[in-house]
Amino acid sequence: MSFDYSVLNETATTLIKRFGQSVTFTRLAETYTPTGFSSNSSTYTADLVVIDSPKIQDEQGLISESKQALVSSTTAILISDSVEVNGEHFRVNNVKSLKPAATLLFYEVELLS
């Protein structure tokens, strides 16, 4: 007997929609053509809950604000996708999917400004 994770998927989706916001992710793709490279962009919508995190300082002394987010999306989220949240532009830096028994519940995403 196996556990039915679809109920947890519905619960996670409902909570993220209720306490989060709808956002649009943008994905840039470069393709090679005989005349050179061309860039295409595509968008997809998702629901997202932001969890504030401390600012990060790199080796050069640059400070970037990192935010953690829980995302409910039917489209797979990839590193380097971008999103605007509350007027701030972020790039996806890291993605983990919570996926027990092949049922995707939600994504844990690190966003960098």
Secondary structure, DSSP 8 states (H G I E B T S, - for coil): ----THHHHHHHHHHHHHHSEEEEEEEEEEEEETTEEEEEEEEEEEEEEEEEEEEEE-TTS-EEEEEEEEEE-SS---TT-EEEETTEEEEEEEEEEE-GGG---EEEEEEE-
